Amino acid sequence: MKHTRKMSAAAALAITALALSGCSADQGDDDVLRLWHFESESSAMGLAWEEAIKVFEEETGATVEFEEKSFEQIRSTASQVLNSDEAPDLLEYNKGNATAGLLSSQGLLSSLDDAVDEYGWADQLAPSLQTTARYDENGIMGSGSWYGVPNYGEFVEVYYNVDAFAAAGLEVPTTLAEFETVLQAFADQGVTPLSESAAEYPLGQLWYQLALTKADRAFVDDYQLYDGPVDWSGDEITYATETVKDWTDRGFISTDSSGFKAEDAGVAFINGEAPIFFSGSWWHNRFTTEITGFEWGTFLFPEAEMSPGSGGNMWVVPERAANKELAYEFIDITMRPEIQAIIGNNGGVPVAADEADITDAKSAELIGNFNTLTERDGLAFYPDWPTSTFYDELNAGLQELVNGTKTPAEVQQQLGEQYQSGVDDIVG
């Protein structure tokens, strides 16, 4: 997930705290692996990597010095910390042109080409998962050297309240027309069907998904990889923008969502306040543990060959890391089937698990949806990835759309200009 934001003054001040937090480490100690990641202890990745730490220490005799950082801490201070003597040996980092690509172009990340060949990681990752692991000299993903290794995947799907669907006599839709019929049925009951957030990523991902229902891989490559110009008045984006406006006008999306954050939207679904939530696989384990009042399920967005998604956030090795070989050994352990199975059985999406090792039914459903997308080359990345400022710009534009302060055409023009300005800054 995945987003990029402008650095705030508070984030800048956090640089000092981050640097000081690592001062106790001996940068020259060959028996210590300094590791940073932002997964919680109870998350699928947190559980898997905790086991990987135990295996690593047993097999290598080295010690892992782990420091938990928040996603925002790492994202907002990475370029400063990785350009200092306080750089860890290995950290989890966000993928995409504006994040890992930017750091790779600045010389702050180590090329992993030799390690990929030595450990055979390319053979474990589907081609669509390799896109975000490789960057050219300008930091544009899809080609060039390996600068990261994802050991889990992520994607966006529809979460739905099975009990609410049954009570309304509704079935899982397989077409867009059927999906709108479902939305209308709930609206007719006085229920806002979609739990949304325009202040953060959920509505942006729905907007992008709607565009993807009309798009092909060439559109995605133009939008994400700058292979060609993006027509911001074309069918794909026009359909997406006008549909968000139409669904708001018809009561499928609340105008209040302009002020809701992702957490607000997710909690509303957990509490049974809305029967449908379109968001990422990263919510899956939380729903498994926190939803107790109803049965829930998932399905891929109807009539879409592609959905937002990619390989997960990646292991990256800073160029100034003291113990790169230890970092490579740890990455390889996290790619083992037994570690991948921990991810898969705890609500995560493994990239190299043995299917026979996935025993949890809901996890099997989640992984099945992901595999369906990867098998049809259906991972289309995320709408905010092309530039470092587009996350905030997209949210702001969609807030105005939901509020009715700008028309769909005005929002498209605004977003198109902001997108192009950001891309021009990258590719000239």
Sequence and secondary structure as in RCSB ss.txt:
>XXXX:A:sequence
MKHTRKMSAAAALAITALALSGCSADQGDDDVLRLWHFESESSAMGLAWEEAIKVFEEETGATVEFEEKSFEQIR
STASQVLNSDEAPDLLEYNKGNATAGLLSSQGLLSSLDDAVDEYGWADQLAPSLQTTARYDENGIMGSGSWYGVP
NYGEFVEVYYNVDAFAAAGLEVPTTLAEFETVLQAFADQGVTPLSESAAEYPLGQLWYQLALTKADRAFVDDYQL
YDGPVDWSGDEITYATETVKDWTDRGFISTDSSGFKAEDAGVAFINGEAPIFFSGSWWHNRFTTEITGFEWGTFL
FPEAEMSPGSGGNMWVVPERAANKELAYEFIDITMRPEIQAIIGNNGGVPVAADEADITDAKSAELIGNFNTLTE
RDGLAFYPDWPTSTFYDELNAGLQELVNGTKTPAEVQQQLGEQYQSGVDDIVG
>XXXX:A:secstr
        HHHHHHHHHHHHHTTTS TT TTEEEEEE   TTSHHHHHHHHHHHHHHHHH  EEEEEE  HHHHH
HHHHHHTTSTT  SEEEE  SIIIIIHHHHTT B   HHHHHHHTGGGGS HHHHGGGEE TTS BTSSEE  EE
 BEEEEEEEEEHHHHHHTT    SSHHHHHHHHHHHHHTT   B   SSSHHHHHHHHHHHHTT  HHHHHHHHH
 SS   TTSHHHHHHHHHHHHHHHTTSS GGGGG  HHHHHHHHHTTS SEEEEEGGGHHHHHHH  SS EEEE 
 TT S BSEEE SEEE BTT S HHHHHHHHHHHTSHHHHHHHHTTT  BSS  GGG   HHHHHHHHHHHHHHH
TT B B TTTTSTTHHHHHHHHHHHHHHTSS HHHHHHHHHHHHHHHHHHHH 
